[in-house]
Structures are given as structure tokens and as C-alpha cells.
Amino acid sequence: MTRVASLLTELTLDEKLQLIHGTADPDSMATGYISPIERLDIPPLRLVDGPLGVRAEGESATAFPSSIALAASWDPDLARRAWHGDGRDAINRESAPSEFG
């Protein structure tokens, strides 16, 4: 059984709802926040606005082209560079999970 399948059997209904509903970020940095479920070692998840770039409350933001503009360029390399830049921005702001960095 995969870890995800195992977790799904162990989560209570309230915990599953907690994972899909979210709550306010206790640090007021993220635009969305999923609380941890410590008994199952599920870490908190901070969400920031996208896909045009990372935006955290009270901080400046890097603006990237919209996905429709990238698609209209017909340039897959340009799209990759934009999304890699967005990922680097998230990692530098510590908004991305540690396994991304």
C-alpha cells in the first residue's frame, strides 16, 4: 500500500475536511494555509497566489507572464524558464516545500 493510500485510511473525516478546507495562516504570510496533522506527520502547507508569481502578504512580488501569454508564444523553453523562475522565487521566499529546494 502506498503512503497516500495508507494515510487516507488513517485520516478521520474531520482531518480530511481540514486538508481540503484550510484556515488562516498563523504567521499571516500565506494566502492559504493547511494545518498540519501531527499524529500522521503531515506538515503544514502554506499556499501563495499564482500562477503569475509568488505573492505573500506584506511582501513584494515577482510578476511572471500569464500561462495564456506563455502558450501564445509557442515557445516551450520560455514557459519552462518562467516556471523555473517562479519555483526559484518560491524557494527563496521559503514558500515551497523543502523537497523542492
C-alpha positions in Angstrom: 0.0 0.0 0.0 1.3 3.4 -0.9 1.9 6.1 1.8 -1.0 8.1 0.4 -3.4 5.1 0.4 -2.3 4.4 4.0 -2.8 7.9 5.1 -6.3 8.0 3.6 -7.3 5.0 5.6 -5.9 6.6 8.8 -7.4 10.1 8.4 -10.6 10.8 10.2 -13.4 12.6 8.3 -12.6 15.8 10.3 -8.9 15.6 9.3 -9.8 15.0 5.6 -12.1 18.1 5.7 -9.3 20.1 7.4 -7.0 19.2 4.5 -9.4 20.4 1.8 -10.8 23.4 3.7 -7.7 25.2 5.1 -7.6 28.0 7.6 -5.9 31.4 8.2 -2.1 31.3 8.2 -0.9 31.8 11.9 2.1 33.7 10.6 0.0 35.9 8.2 2.4 35.2 5.3 0.4 32.9 3.1 -2.8 33.5 1.2 -3.9 30.0 2.1 -2.9 27.6 4.8 -3.4 23.9 5.5 -2.9 23.0 9.2 -0.6 20.1 10.0 -1.9 16.7 11.1 0.9 16.0 13.5 -0.3 12.5 14.6 0.3 11.3 11.0 3.4 13.5 10.4 1.6 15.6 7.8 3.3 19.0 7.8 1.6 22.4 7.3 1.2 23.7 3.8 1.4 27.4 3.1 -0.1 28.5 -0.2 0.7 31.7 -2.1 -1.0 33.3 -5.1 -0.1 32.1 -8.5 0.2 31.3 -11.4 1.6 34.7 -12.2 4.2 34.6 -9.4 4.6 34.2 -5.7 2.8 36.7 -3.6 3.0 36.7 0.2 1.1 39.1 2.4 3.1 42.2 3.1 5.9 41.4 0.7 6.8 42.5 -2.8 6.0 40.1 -5.7 7.7 39.0 -8.9 5.2 39.1 -11.8 5.6 36.4 -14.5 3.6 36.2 -17.8 0.2 34.5 -17.6 0.0 31.0 -18.8 -2.1 32.0 -21.8 0.6 34.5 -22.8 3.3 31.9 -22.5 1.1 29.5 -24.6 0.6 32.1 -27.2 4.4 32.5 -27.6 4.6 28.8 -28.9 7.9 28.7 -27.0 8.1 25.7 -24.6 11.6 26.8 -23.5 10.3 30.2 -22.5 7.5 28.6 -20.5 10.0 26.3 -18.7 12.2 29.3 -17.8 9.3 31.2 -16.5 8.1 28.3 -14.3 11.6 27.5 -13.1 11.9 31.2 -12.1 8.6 31.0 -10.3 9.8 27.9 -8.4 13.1 29.6 -7.5 11.2 32.6 -6.2 9.1 30.3 -4.0 12.1 28.5 -2.7 14.0 31.8 -2.0 10.9 33.0 -0.1 10.7 29.7 1.8 7.2 29.3 0.4 8.0 25.9 -1.3 8.2 22.5 0.4 11.8 21.7 1.4 11.8 18.7 -1.0 11.7 21.3 -3.9 14.8 23.1 -2.8 
